Amino acid sequence: MEILIDTQVLIWFQINHPNLGKTAVRLITDPNNTIYVSDISLYEIAIKQTIGKLADFNVDIRDIVTVGKEDGFNFIPLNHDAIASYVNIPLHDGHRDPFDRLIIATAKMSGLTLLYASTVIPLTESILRTE
């Protein structure tokens, strides 16, 4: 399976956080699966670190990439097609996070299964919660 992990899943995996469920860990570590991270996650982490929203995760972006590559993750650069498909992701009440929406657009555009931690992203085909 080809899986795109969202920002929170990336953070939890890198710090071995207990909120990341066993099924998610199994999917990420299964050698038969290919794991992807969107560069938008790195951008989101950098912004949140800058404004103090990730006080418990003060890891340099370059180190996140290094560890991610050591874990076998593939990084997807932000591209025009993902940005263009962003407008096709419906807005849902209570959830308009532009980072999540761009990650969803990237997954759909790339034909990847999305593994995410948010409780407000609606479950649809090819989207898995971390529980």
N, CA, C and O atoms as a Tinker XYZ file with bonds, in Angstrom:
   524  protein
     1  N      0.839000   -1.173000    0.000000    73     2
     2  CA     0.000000    0.000000    0.000000    64     1     3
     3  C      0.893000    1.247000    0.000000    63     2     4     5
     4  O      1.940000    1.276000    0.646000    81     3
     5  N      0.464000    2.254000   -0.724000    73     3     6
     6  CA     1.181000    3.526000   -0.739000    64     5     7
     7  C      0.419000    4.507000    0.145000    63     6     8     9
     8  O     -0.746000    4.811000   -0.111000    81     7
     9  N      1.087000    4.998000    1.186000    73     7    10
    10  CA     0.427000    5.774000    2.235000    64     9    11
    11  C      1.091000    7.132000    2.397000    63    10    12    13
    12  O      2.312000    7.235000    2.513000    81    11
    13  N      0.264000    8.172000    2.403000    73    11    14
    14  CA     0.724000    9.517000    2.737000    64    13    15
    15  C      0.335000    9.774000    4.189000    63    14    16    17
    16  O     -0.843000    9.708000    4.540000    81    15
    17  N      1.326000   10.068000    5.036000    73    15    18
    18  CA     1.016000   10.355000    6.437000    64    17    19
    19  C      0.897000   11.861000    6.628000    63    18    20    21
    20  O      1.627000   12.641000    6.015000    81    19
    21  N     -0.043000   12.257000    7.496000    73    19    22
    22  CA    -0.215000   13.687000    7.730000    64    21    23
    23  C      0.804000   14.189000    8.747000    63    22    24    25
    24  O      1.593000   13.415000    9.288000    81    23
    25  N      0.776000   15.477000    8.993000    73    23    26
    26  CA     1.778000   16.121000    9.837000    64    25    27
    27  C      1.797000   15.551000   11.245000    63    26    28    29
    28  O      2.864000   15.251000   11.779000    81    27
    29  N      0.619000   15.399000   11.855000    73    27    30
    30  CA     0.566000   14.899000   13.229000    64    29    31
    31  C      1.088000   13.469000   13.317000    63    30    32    33
    32  O      1.791000   13.121000   14.265000    81    31
    33  N      0.749000   12.648000   12.343000    73    31    34
    34  CA     1.250000   11.272000   12.323000    64    33    35
    35  C      2.772000   11.275000   12.211000    63    34    36    37
    36  O      3.444000   10.500000   12.892000    81    35
    37  N      3.316000   12.132000   11.367000    73    35    38
    38  CA     4.773000   12.246000   11.230000    64    37    39
    39  C      5.416000   12.594000   12.570000    63    38    40    41
    40  O      6.388000   11.960000   12.980000    81    39
    41  N      4.876000   13.593000   13.243000    73    39    42
    42  CA     5.428000   14.008000   14.539000    64    41    43
    43  C      5.329000   12.874000   15.544000    63    42    44    45
    44  O      6.317000   12.529000   16.193000    81    43
    45  N      4.142000   12.289000   15.677000    73    43    46
    46  CA     3.958000   11.210000   16.655000    64    45    47
    47  C      4.874000   10.032000   16.366000    63    46    48    49
    48  O      5.426000    9.434000   17.290000    81    47
    49  N      5.043000    9.693000   15.087000    73    47    50
    50  CA     5.912000    8.568000   14.752000    64    49    51
    51  C      7.351000    8.872000   15.138000    63    50    52    53
    52  O      8.044000    8.010000   15.679000    81    51
    53  N      7.804000   10.081000   14.867000    73    51    54
    54  CA     9.200000   10.420000   15.154000    64    53    55
    55  C      9.503000   10.456000   16.650000    63    54    56    57
    56  O     10.641000   10.217000   17.052000    81    55
    57  N      8.503000   10.752000   17.477000    73    55    58
    58  CA     8.758000   10.790000   18.928000    64    57    59
    59  C      8.168000    9.578000   19.644000    63    58    60    61
    60  O      8.155000    9.527000   20.874000    81    59
    61  N      7.680000    8.606000   18.879000    73    59    62
    62  CA     7.104000    7.387000   19.447000    64    61    63
    63  C      5.998000    7.721000   20.450000    63    62    64    65
    64  O      5.971000    7.187000   21.559000    81    63
    65  N      5.094000    8.603000   20.051000    73    63    66
    66  CA     4.019000    9.076000   20.925000    64    65    67
    67  C      2.950000    7.995000   21.078000    63    66    68    69
    68  O      2.595000    7.334000   20.101000    81    67
    69  N      2.430000    7.808000   22.308000    73    67    70
    70  CA     1.429000    6.759000   22.522000    64    69    71
    71  C      0.094000    7.011000   21.817000    63    70    72    73
    72  O     -0.689000    6.075000   21.656000    81    71
    73  N     -0.186000    8.236000   21.395000    73    71    74
    74  CA    -1.436000    8.500000   20.676000    64    73    75
    75  C     -1.458000    7.880000   19.285000    63    74    76    77
    76  O     -2.525000    7.719000   18.692000    81    75
    77  N     -0.300000    7.537000   18.769000    73    75    78
    78  CA    -0.252000    6.878000   17.466000    64    77    79
    79  C     -0.576000    5.406000   17.685000    63    78    80    81
    80  O      0.210000    4.670000   18.281000    81    79
    81  N     -1.721000    4.989000   17.206000    73    79    82
    82  CA    -2.201000    3.635000   17.457000    64    81    83
    83  C     -1.322000    2.542000   16.866000    63    82    84    85
    84  O     -0.507000    2.778000   15.975000    81    83
    85  N     -1.517000    1.347000   17.393000    73    83    86
    86  CA    -0.719000    0.196000   16.948000    64    85    87
    87  C     -0.934000   -0.116000   15.468000    63    86    88    89
    88  O      0.000000   -0.505000   14.766000    81    87
    89  N     -2.161000    0.057000   15.004000    73    87    90
    90  CA    -2.432000   -0.198000   13.591000    64    89    91
    91  C     -1.659000    0.771000   12.715000    63    90    92    93
    92  O     -1.102000    0.378000   11.690000    81    91
    93  N     -1.623000    2.044000   13.116000    73    91    94
    94  CA    -0.875000    3.044000   12.348000    64    93    95
    95  C      0.610000    2.706000   12.330000    63    94    96    97
    96  O      1.252000    2.774000   11.282000    81    95
    97  N      1.153000    2.343000   13.482000    73    95    98
    98  CA     2.578000    1.983000   13.552000    64    97    99
    99  C      2.850000    0.775000   12.665000    63    98   100   101
   100  O      3.855000    0.733000   11.955000    81    99
   101  N      1.955000   -0.205000   12.707000    73    99   102
   102  CA     2.125000   -1.402000   11.874000    64   101   103
   103  C      2.109000   -1.037000   10.390000    63   102   104   105
   104  O      2.925000   -1.541000    9.617000    81   103
   105  N      1.182000   -0.163000    9.991000    73   103   106
   106  CA     1.116000    0.255000    8.587000    64   105   107
   107  C      2.380000    0.994000    8.163000    63   106   108   109
   108  O      2.901000    0.775000    7.070000    81   107
   109  N      2.868000    1.873000    9.038000    73   107   110
   110  CA     4.047000    2.674000    8.702000    64   109   111
   111  C      5.307000    1.819000    8.634000    63   110   112   113
   112  O      6.170000    2.049000    7.787000    81   111
   113  N      5.414000    0.847000    9.511000    73   111   114
   114  CA     6.640000    0.039000    9.578000    64   113   115
   115  C      6.595000   -1.209000    8.699000    63   114   116   117
   116  O      7.603000   -1.902000    8.563000    81   115
   117  N      5.455000   -1.498000    8.107000    73   115   118
   118  CA     5.340000   -2.665000    7.232000    64   117   119
   119  C      6.219000   -2.450000    5.993000    63   118   120   121
   120  O      5.995000   -1.499000    5.244000    81   119
   121  N      7.208000   -3.313000    5.767000    73   119   122
   122  CA     8.110000   -3.122000    4.624000    64   121   123
   123  C      7.410000   -3.244000    3.270000    63   122   124   125
   124  O      7.970000   -2.851000    2.247000    81   123
   125  N      6.194000   -3.787000    3.259000    73   123   126
   126  CA     5.441000   -3.887000    2.012000    64   125   127
   127  C      4.742000   -2.577000    1.644000    63   126   128   129
   128  O      4.257000   -2.421000    0.523000    81   127
   129  N      4.694000   -1.639000    2.593000    73   127   130
   130  CA     4.064000   -0.344000    2.346000    64   129   131
   131  C      5.119000    0.696000    1.997000    63   130   132   133
   132  O      6.247000    0.647000    2.489000    81   131
   133  N      4.742000    1.623000    1.154000    73   131   134
   134  CA     5.600000    2.760000    0.826000    64   133   135
   135  C      4.998000    3.982000    1.504000    63   134   136   137
   136  O      3.828000    4.304000    1.298000    81   135
   137  N      5.807000    4.660000    2.315000    73   135   138
   138  CA     5.320000    5.787000    3.106000    64   137   139
   139  C      5.805000    7.096000    2.497000    63   138   140   141
   140  O      6.976000    7.249000    2.148000    81   139
   141  N      4.875000    8.030000    2.383000    73   139   142
   142  CA     5.167000    9.348000    1.826000    64   141   143
   143  C      4.856000   10.427000    2.853000    63   142   144   145
   144  O      3.973000   10.274000    3.696000    81   143
   145  N      5.606000   11.522000    2.759000    73   143   146
   146  CA     5.373000   12.722000    3.560000    64   145   147
   147  C      5.367000   13.889000    2.584000    63   146   148   149
   148  O      6.276000   14.025000    1.765000    81   147
   149  N      4.348000   14.725000    2.671000    73   147   150
   150  CA     4.313000   15.916000    1.827000    64   149   151
   151  C      5.201000   16.998000    2.431000    63   150   152   153
   152  O      5.237000   17.178000    3.648000    81   151
   153  N      5.908000   17.707000    1.575000    73   151   154
   154  CA     6.708000   18.832000    2.059000    64   153   155
   155  C      5.852000   19.877000    2.762000    63   154   156   157
   156  O      6.367000   20.677000    3.543000    81   155
   157  N      4.543000   19.875000    2.490000    73   155   158
   158  CA     3.663000   20.809000    3.192000    64   157   159
   159  C      3.677000   20.529000    4.694000    63   158   160   161
   160  O      3.491000   21.447000    5.492000    81   159
   161  N      3.895000   19.269000    5.090000    73   159   162
   162  CA     3.998000   18.946000    6.520000    64   161   163
   163  C      5.209000   19.625000    7.148000    63   162   164   165
   164  O      5.144000   20.103000    8.281000    81   163
   165  N      6.307000   19.666000    6.411000    73   163   166
   166  CA     7.507000   20.333000    6.923000    64   165   167
   167  C      7.258000   21.830000    7.076000    63   166   168   169
   168  O      7.686000   22.443000    8.055000    81   167
   169  N      6.570000   22.405000    6.111000    73   167   170
   170  CA     6.222000   23.820000    6.165000    64   169   171
   171  C      5.311000   24.093000    7.366000    63   170   172   173
   172  O      5.507000   25.070000    8.089000    81   171
   173  N      4.315000   23.226000    7.573000    73   171   174
   174  CA     3.400000   23.376000    8.708000    64   173   175
   175  C      4.156000   23.298000   10.029000    63   174   176   177
   176  O      3.915000   24.103000   10.928000    81   175
   177  N      5.064000   22.340000   10.155000    73   175   178
   178  CA     5.858000   22.206000   11.380000    64   177   179
   179  C      6.694000   23.463000   11.607000    63   178   180   181
   180  O      6.745000   23.979000   12.723000    81   179
   181  N      7.345000   23.955000   10.565000    73   179   182
   182  CA     8.183000   25.153000   10.697000    64   181   183
   183  C      7.365000   26.353000   11.167000    63   182   184   185
   184  O      7.800000   27.102000   12.042000    81   183
   185  N      6.190000   26.534000   10.589000    73   183   186
   186  CA     5.334000   27.650000   10.997000    64   185   187
   187  C      4.904000   27.490000   12.448000    63   186   188   189
   188  O      4.992000   28.436000   13.231000    81   187
   189  N      4.440000   26.297000   12.810000    73   187   190
   190  CA     3.961000   26.081000   14.180000    64   189   191
   191  C      5.086000   26.198000   15.200000    63   190   192   193
   192  O      4.860000   26.677000   16.312000    81   191
   193  N      6.283000   25.771000   14.845000    73   191   194
   194  CA     7.422000   25.959000   15.751000    64   193   195
   195  C      7.705000   27.449000   15.941000    63   194   196   197
   196  O      7.981000   27.894000   17.055000    81   195
   197  N      7.638000   28.206000   14.868000    73   195   198
   198  CA     7.931000   29.637000   14.913000    64   197   199
   199  C      6.950000   30.396000   15.805000    63   198   200   201
   200  O      7.340000   31.334000   16.500000    81   199
   201  N      5.677000   29.993000   15.786000    73   199   202
   202  CA     4.677000   30.699000   16.587000    64   201   203
   203  C      4.437000   30.048000   17.946000    63   202   204   205
   204  O      3.532000   30.448000   18.679000    81   203
   205  N      5.250000   29.042000   18.282000    73   203   206
   206  CA     5.183000   28.433000   19.605000    64   205   207
   207  C      4.103000   27.397000   19.812000    63   206   208   209
   208  O      3.770000   27.088000   20.957000    81   207
   209  N      3.543000   26.849000   18.749000    73   207   210
   210  CA     2.494000   25.836000   18.881000    64   209   211
   211  C      3.025000   24.411000   18.978000    63   210   212   213
   212  O      2.248000   23.474000   19.162000    81   211
   213  N      4.337000   24.236000   18.858000    73   211   214
   214  CA     4.930000   22.902000   18.968000    64   213   215
   215  C      6.075000   22.930000   19.976000    63   214   216   217
   216  O      7.187000   22.498000   19.675000    81   215
   217  N      5.798000   23.433000   21.158000    73   215   218
   218  CA     6.844000   23.561000   22.183000    64   217   219
   219  C      7.456000   22.208000   22.539000    63   218   220   221
   220  O      8.633000   22.132000   22.893000    81   219
   221  N      6.663000   21.142000   22.446000    73   219   222
   222  CA     7.158000   19.802000   22.792000    64   221   223
   223  C      7.851000   19.110000   21.619000    63   222   224   225
   224  O      8.328000   17.984000   21.759000    81   223
   225  N      7.908000   19.764000   20.485000    73   223   226
   226  CA     8.536000   19.171000   19.302000    64   225   227
   227  C      9.402000   20.230000   18.632000    63   226   228   229
   228  O      9.049000   20.775000   17.586000    81   227
   229  N     10.519000   20.502000   19.244000    73   227   230
   230  CA    11.433000   21.524000   18.735000    64   229   231
   231  C     12.592000   20.846000   18.003000    63   230   232   233
   232  O     13.746000   20.926000   18.426000    81   231
   233  N     12.263000   20.186000   16.909000    73   231   234
   234  CA    13.240000   19.436000   16.126000    64   233   235
   235  C     13.494000   20.193000   14.826000    63   234   236   237
   236  O     12.554000   20.635000   14.165000    81   235
   237  N     14.747000   20.338000   14.468000    73   235   238
   238  CA    15.111000   21.025000   13.234000    64   237   239
   239  C     14.517000   20.285000   12.033000    63   238   240   241
   240  O     14.547000   19.056000   11.969000    81   239
   241  N     13.983000   21.048000   11.095000    73   239   242
   242  CA    13.358000   20.464000    9.904000    64   241   243
   243  C     14.320000   19.530000    9.172000    63   242   244   245
   244  O     13.912000   18.471000    8.696000    81   243
   245  N     15.574000   19.909000    9.082000    73   243   246
   246  CA    16.560000   19.043000    8.396000    64   245   247
   247  C     16.686000   17.695000    9.107000    63   246   248   249
   248  O     16.862000   16.664000    8.457000    81   247
   249  N     16.595000   17.701000   10.441000    73   247   250
   250  CA    16.662000   16.448000   11.194000    64   249   251
   251  C     15.416000   15.598000   10.966000    63   250   252   253
   252  O     15.496000   14.371000   10.906000    81   251
   253  N     14.263000   16.255000   10.838000    73   251   254
   254  CA    13.030000   15.523000   10.542000    64   253   255
   255  C     13.181000   14.796000    9.208000    63   254   256   257
   256  O     12.804000   13.630000    9.084000    81   255
   257  N     13.728000   15.482000    8.222000    73   255   258
   258  CA    13.928000   14.877000    6.902000    64   257   259
   259  C     14.940000   13.741000    6.985000    63   258   260   261
   260  O     14.717000   12.671000    6.418000    81   259
   261  N     16.046000   13.961000    7.685000    73   259   262
   262  CA    17.079000   12.925000    7.815000    64   261   263
   263  C     16.514000   11.671000    8.458000    63   262   264   265
   264  O     16.709000   10.565000    7.954000    81   263
   265  N     15.811000   11.845000    9.575000    73   263   266
   266  CA    15.228000   10.690000   10.276000    64   265   267
   267  C     14.153000   10.043000    9.405000    63   266   268   269
   268  O     14.063000    8.817000    9.334000    81   267
   269  N     13.343000   10.863000    8.744000    73   267   270
   270  CA    12.317000   10.320000    7.861000    64   269   271
   271  C     12.911000    9.468000    6.749000    63   270   272   273
   272  O     12.401000    8.389000    6.448000    81   271
   273  N     13.976000    9.945000    6.147000    73   271   274
   274  CA    14.634000    9.160000    5.089000    64   273   275
   275  C     15.242000    7.885000    5.653000    63   274   276   277
   276  O     15.209000    6.840000    5.004000    81   275
   277  N     15.802000    7.968000    6.870000    73   275   278
   278  CA    16.334000    6.760000    7.517000    64   277   279
   279  C     15.220000    5.755000    7.772000    63   278   280   281
   280  O     15.446000    4.546000    7.723000    81   279
   281  N     14.009000    6.257000    8.046000    73   279   282
   282  CA    12.852000    5.385000    8.256000    64   281   283
   283  C     12.263000    4.888000    6.939000    63   282   284   285
   284  O     11.302000    4.118000    6.937000    81   283
   285  N     12.837000    5.329000    5.820000    73   283   286
   286  CA    12.368000    4.882000    4.514000    64   285   287
   287  C     11.262000    5.736000    3.921000    63   286   288   289
   288  O     10.644000    5.331000    2.936000    81   287
   289  N     10.991000    6.911000    4.491000    73   287   290
   290  CA     9.933000    7.770000    3.982000    64   289   291
   291  C     10.376000    8.463000    2.694000    63   290   292   293
   292  O     11.549000    8.790000    2.515000    81   291
   293  N      9.428000    8.673000    1.822000    73   291   294
   294  CA     9.635000    9.414000    0.579000    64   293   295
   295  C      8.967000   10.775000    0.731000    63   294   296   297
   296  O      7.812000   10.854000    1.148000    81   295
   297  N      9.674000   11.833000    0.399000    73   295   298
   298  CA     9.128000   13.173000    0.545000    64   297   299
   299  C      8.603000   13.662000   -0.799000    63   298   300   301
   300  O      9.280000   13.564000   -1.823000    81   299
   301  N      7.383000   14.190000   -0.771000    73   299   302
   302  CA     6.725000   14.677000   -1.977000    64   301   303
   303  C      6.800000   16.200000   -1.985000    63   302   304   305
   304  O      6.261000   16.851000   -1.090000    81   303
   305  N      7.461000   16.768000   -2.982000    73   303   306
   306  CA     7.497000   18.231000   -3.048000    64   305   307
   307  C      6.116000   18.796000   -3.375000    63   306   308   309
   308  O      5.325000   18.175000   -4.084000    81   307
   309  N      5.851000   19.965000   -2.850000    73   307   310
   310  CA     4.620000   20.657000   -3.203000    64   309   311
   311  C      4.689000   21.004000   -4.686000    63   310   312   313
   312  O      5.698000   21.522000   -5.166000    81   311
   313  N      3.605000   20.714000   -5.409000    73   311   314
   314  CA     3.635000   20.996000   -6.845000    64   313   315
   315  C      2.354000   21.681000   -7.298000    63   314   316   317
   316  O      1.376000   21.757000   -6.554000    81   315
   317  N      2.376000   22.170000   -8.511000    73   315   318
   318  CA     1.247000   22.927000   -9.045000    64   317   319
   319  C     -0.023000   22.092000   -9.126000    63   318   320   321
   320  O     -1.115000   22.614000   -8.903000    81   319
   321  N      0.097000   20.816000   -9.439000    73   319   322
   322  CA    -1.085000   19.967000   -9.549000    64   321   323
   323  C     -1.796000   19.831000   -8.207000    63   322   324   325
   324  O     -3.025000   19.872000   -8.151000    81   323
   325  N     -1.038000   19.671000   -7.130000    73   323   326
   326  CA    -1.652000   19.570000   -5.802000    64   325   327
   327  C     -2.340000   20.878000   -5.434000    63   326   328   329
   328  O     -3.444000   20.878000   -4.888000    81   327
   329  N     -1.684000   21.982000   -5.734000    73   327   330
   330  CA    -2.282000   23.284000   -5.434000    64   329   331
   331  C     -3.560000   23.476000   -6.251000    63   330   332   333
   332  O     -4.561000   23.968000   -5.729000    81   331
   333  N     -3.531000   23.095000   -7.517000    73   331   334
   334  CA    -4.716000   23.229000   -8.368000    64   333   335
   335  C     -5.856000   22.344000   -7.874000    63   334   336   337
   336  O     -7.016000   22.750000   -7.934000    81   335
   337  N     -5.547000   21.138000   -7.387000    73   335   338
   338  CA    -6.607000   20.237000   -6.924000    64   337   339
   339  C     -7.124000   20.617000   -5.543000    63   338   340   341
   340  O     -8.149000   20.097000   -5.101000    81   339
   341  N     -6.433000   21.512000   -4.862000    73   339   342
   342  CA    -6.854000   22.010000   -3.546000    64   341   343
   343  C     -8.275000   22.569000   -3.600000    63   342   344   345
   344  O     -9.050000   22.382000   -2.662000    81   343
   345  N     -8.618000   23.250000   -4.687000    73   343   346
   346  CA    -9.941000   23.871000   -4.795000    64   345   347
   347  C    -11.058000   22.839000   -4.876000    63   346   348   349
   348  O    -12.222000   23.175000   -4.660000    81   347
   349  N    -10.725000   21.595000   -5.183000    73   347   350
   350  CA   -11.733000   20.539000   -5.278000    64   349   351
   351  C    -11.981000   19.827000   -3.954000    63   350   352   353
   352  O    -12.853000   18.962000   -3.876000    81   351
   353  N    -11.232000   20.175000   -2.918000    73   351   354
   354  CA   -11.435000   19.560000   -1.604000    64   353   355
   355  C    -12.527000   20.352000   -0.896000    63   354   356   357
   356  O    -12.354000   21.543000   -0.638000    81   355
   357  N    -13.660000   19.703000   -0.574000    73   355   358
   358  CA   -14.770000   20.448000    0.024000    64   357   359
   359  C    -14.421000   20.995000    1.408000    63   358   360   361
   360  O    -13.697000   20.373000    2.186000    81   359
   361  N    -14.959000   22.169000    1.681000    73   359   362
   362  CA   -14.832000   22.750000    3.019000    64   361   363
   363  C    -15.885000   22.107000    3.908000    63   362   364   365
   364  O    -17.034000   21.944000    3.497000    81   363
   365  N    -15.498000   21.744000    5.116000    73   363   366
   366  CA   -16.434000   21.151000    6.065000    64   365   367
   367  C    -16.528000   22.062000    7.272000    63   366   368   369
   368  O    -15.538000   22.657000    7.696000    81   367
   369  N    -17.726000   22.163000    7.817000    73   367   370
   370  CA   -17.907000   22.988000    9.009000    64   369   371
   371  C    -16.947000   22.551000   10.092000    63   370   372   373
   372  O    -16.794000   21.359000   10.361000    81   371
   373  N    -16.305000   23.520000   10.707000    73   371   374
   374  CA   -15.402000   23.231000   11.811000    64   373   375
   375  C    -14.020000   22.786000   11.384000    63   374   376   377
   376  O    -13.147000   22.580000   12.227000    81   375
   377  N    -13.806000   22.633000   10.072000    73   375   378
   378  CA   -12.476000   22.207000    9.644000    64   377   379
   379  C    -12.123000   22.831000    8.304000    63   378   380   381
   380  O    -12.564000   22.380000    7.247000    81   379
   381  N    -11.323000   23.873000    8.380000    73   379   382
   382  CA   -10.898000   24.569000    7.173000    64   381   383
   383  C     -9.382000   24.693000    7.133000    63   382   384   385
   384  O     -8.846000   25.563000    6.445000    81   383
   385  N     -8.688000   23.830000    7.868000    73   383   386
   386  CA    -7.233000   23.911000    7.969000    64   385   387
   387  C     -6.603000   23.779000    6.582000    63   386   388   389
   388  O     -6.754000   22.744000    5.933000    81   387
   389  N     -5.901000   24.813000    6.123000    73   387   390
   390  CA    -5.341000   24.756000    4.767000    64   389   391
   391  C     -4.261000   23.692000    4.604000    63   390   392   393
   392  O     -4.106000   23.138000    3.515000    81   391
   393  N     -3.511000   23.395000    5.666000    73   391   394
   394  CA    -2.479000   22.361000    5.564000    64   393   395
   395  C     -3.122000   20.993000    5.360000    63   394   396   397
   396  O     -2.711000   20.233000    4.483000    81   395
   397  N     -4.140000   20.678000    6.178000    73   395   398
   398  CA    -4.833000   19.395000    6.033000    64   397   399
   399  C     -5.456000   19.272000    4.651000    63   398   400   401
   400  O     -5.367000   18.221000    4.017000    81   399
   401  N     -6.084000   20.338000    4.187000    73   399   402
   402  CA    -6.745000   20.296000    2.885000    64   401   403
   403  C     -5.736000   20.083000    1.756000    63   402   404   405
   404  O     -6.026000   19.377000    0.789000    81   403
   405  N     -4.562000   20.684000    1.873000    73   403   406
   406  CA    -3.538000   20.497000    0.838000    64   405   407
   407  C     -2.951000   19.086000    0.898000    63   406   408   409
   408  O     -2.612000   18.510000   -0.136000    81   407
   409  N     -2.832000   18.531000    2.098000    73   407   410
   410  CA    -2.360000   17.148000    2.235000    64   409   411
   411  C     -3.388000   16.186000    1.641000    63   410   412   413
   412  O     -3.022000   15.224000    0.966000    81   411
   413  N     -4.680000   16.445000    1.895000    73   411   414
   414  CA    -5.738000   15.623000    1.293000    64   413   415
   415  C     -5.671000   15.730000   -0.232000    63   414   416   417
   416  O     -5.770000   14.722000   -0.931000    81   415
   417  N     -5.504000   16.940000   -0.743000    73   415   418
   418  CA    -5.407000   17.142000   -2.197000    64   417   419
   419  C     -4.217000   16.383000   -2.770000    63   418   420   421
   420  O     -4.318000   15.787000   -3.842000    81   419
   421  N     -3.096000   16.403000   -2.063000    73   419   422
   422  CA    -1.901000   15.685000   -2.516000    64   421   423
   423  C     -2.164000   14.185000   -2.571000    63   422   424   425
   424  O     -1.788000   13.519000   -3.535000    81   423
   425  N     -2.815000   13.654000   -1.528000    73   423   426
   426  CA    -3.124000   12.220000   -1.498000    64   425   427
   427  C     -4.029000   11.840000   -2.664000    63   426   428   429
   428  O     -3.774000   10.861000   -3.366000    81   427
   429  N     -5.079000   12.615000   -2.863000    73   427   430
   430  CA    -6.019000   12.300000   -3.943000    64   429   431
   431  C     -5.349000   12.413000   -5.311000    63   430   432   433
   432  O     -5.523000   11.543000   -6.165000    81   431
   433  N     -4.585000   13.483000   -5.516000    73   431   434
   434  CA    -3.921000   13.701000   -6.798000    64   433   435
   435  C     -2.916000   12.587000   -7.092000    63   434   436   437
   436  O     -2.756000   12.175000   -8.241000    81   435
   437  N     -2.240000   12.102000   -6.046000    73   435   438
   438  CA    -1.190000   11.096000   -6.213000    64   437   439
   439  C     -1.707000    9.671000   -6.106000    63   438   440   441
   440  O     -0.941000    8.726000   -6.299000    81   439
   441  N     -2.982000    9.496000   -5.805000    73   439   442
   442  CA    -3.551000    8.162000   -5.662000    64   441   443
   443  C     -3.045000    7.429000   -4.433000    63   442   444   445
   444  O     -2.914000    6.205000   -4.444000    81   443
   445  N     -2.759000    8.184000   -3.360000    73   443   446
   446  CA    -2.226000    7.597000   -2.132000    64   445   447
   447  C     -3.312000    7.481000   -1.074000    63   446   448   449
   448  O     -4.251000    8.276000   -1.041000    81   447
   449  N     -3.175000    6.487000   -0.217000    73   447   450
   450  CA    -4.031000    6.377000    0.949000    64   449   451
   451  C     -3.504000    7.345000    1.998000    63   450   452   453
   452  O     -2.301000    7.395000    2.255000    81   451
   453  N     -4.402000    8.112000    2.604000    73   451   454
   454  CA    -4.007000    9.090000    3.610000    64   453   455
   455  C     -4.188000    8.506000    5.002000    63   454   456   457
   456  O     -5.265000    8.019000    5.344000    81   455
   457  N     -3.135000    8.557000    5.797000    73   455   458
   458  CA    -3.193000    8.145000    7.199000    64   457   459
   459  C     -3.071000    9.417000    8.021000    63   458   460   461
   460  O     -2.053000   10.106000    7.962000    81   459
   461  N     -4.114000    9.728000    8.792000    73   459   462
   462  CA    -4.137000   11.001000    9.492000    64   461   463
   463  C     -4.602000   10.845000   10.931000    63   462   464   465
   464  O     -5.191000    9.830000   11.301000    81   463
   465  N     -4.328000   11.867000   11.737000    73   463   466
   466  CA    -4.649000   11.829000   13.160000    64   465   467
   467  C     -5.858000   12.666000   13.527000    63   466   468   469
   468  O     -6.431000   12.468000   14.598000    81   467
   469  N     -6.260000   13.584000   12.686000    73   467   470
   470  CA    -7.345000   14.509000   13.012000    64   469   471
   471  C     -8.665000   13.773000   13.177000    63   470   472   473
   472  O     -8.937000   12.790000   12.487000    81   471
   473  N     -9.477000   14.265000   14.099000    73   471   474
   474  CA   -10.809000   13.685000   14.273000    64   473   475
   475  C    -11.850000   14.435000   13.455000    63   474   476   477
   476  O    -13.020000   14.052000   13.448000    81   475
   477  N    -11.444000   15.498000   12.764000    73   475   478
   478  CA   -12.423000   16.296000   12.039000    64   477   479
   479  C    -12.368000   16.125000   10.523000    63   478   480   481
   480  O    -13.227000   16.651000    9.815000    81   479
   481  N    -11.387000   15.410000   10.023000    73   479   482
   482  CA   -11.367000   15.127000    8.584000    64   481   483
   483  C    -12.378000   14.013000    8.336000    63   482   484   485
   484  O    -12.301000   12.963000    8.976000    81   483
   485  N    -13.319000   14.218000    7.426000    73   483   486
   486  CA   -14.328000   13.180000    7.193000    64   485   487
   487  C    -13.700000   11.931000    6.582000    63   486   488   489
   488  O    -12.812000   12.012000    5.733000    81   487
   489  N    -14.178000   10.786000    7.029000    73   487   490
   490  CA   -13.681000    9.528000    6.474000    64   489   491
   491  C    -14.278000    9.319000    5.087000    63   490   492   493
   492  O    -15.496000    9.330000    4.913000    81   491
   493  N    -13.422000    9.132000    4.128000    73   491   494
   494  CA   -13.857000    8.818000    2.773000    64   493   495
   495  C    -12.948000    7.716000    2.253000    63   494   496   497
   496  O    -12.044000    7.257000    2.951000    81   495
   497  N    -13.193000    7.308000    1.047000    73   495   498
   498  CA   -12.366000    6.262000    0.447000    64   497   499
   499  C    -10.894000    6.670000    0.462000    63   498   500   501
   500  O    -10.560000    7.822000    0.183000    81   499
   501  N    -10.037000    5.742000    0.781000    73   499   502
   502  CA    -8.583000    5.931000    0.789000    64   501   503
   503  C     -8.097000    6.900000    1.862000    63   502   504   505
   504  O     -7.046000    7.524000    1.711000    81   503
   505  N     -8.858000    7.024000    2.939000    73   503   506
   506  CA    -8.409000    7.831000    4.072000    64   505   507
   507  C     -8.546000    6.973000    5.324000    63   506   508   509
   508  O     -9.619000    6.437000    5.600000    81   507
   509  N     -7.454000    6.843000    6.083000    73   507   510
   510  CA    -7.436000    6.018000    7.285000    64   509   511
   511  C     -7.155000    6.868000    8.511000    63   510   512   513
   512  O     -6.290000    7.744000    8.475000    81   511
   513  N     -7.875000    6.619000    9.589000    73   511   514
   514  CA    -7.571000    7.268000   10.860000    64   513   515
   515  C     -6.494000    6.453000   11.555000    63   514   516   517
   516  O     -6.296000    5.281000   11.235000    81   515
   517  N     -5.794000    7.068000   12.506000    73   515   518
   518  CA    -4.680000    6.408000   13.181000    64   517   519
   519  C     -5.119000    5.465000   14.290000    63   518   520   521
   520  O     -4.269000    4.813000   14.897000    81   519
   521  N     -6.391000    5.367000   14.574000    73   519   522
   522  CA    -6.845000    4.544000   15.694000    64   521   523
   523  C     -6.566000    3.072000   15.456000    63   522   524
   524  O     -6.886000    2.238000   16.303000    81   523
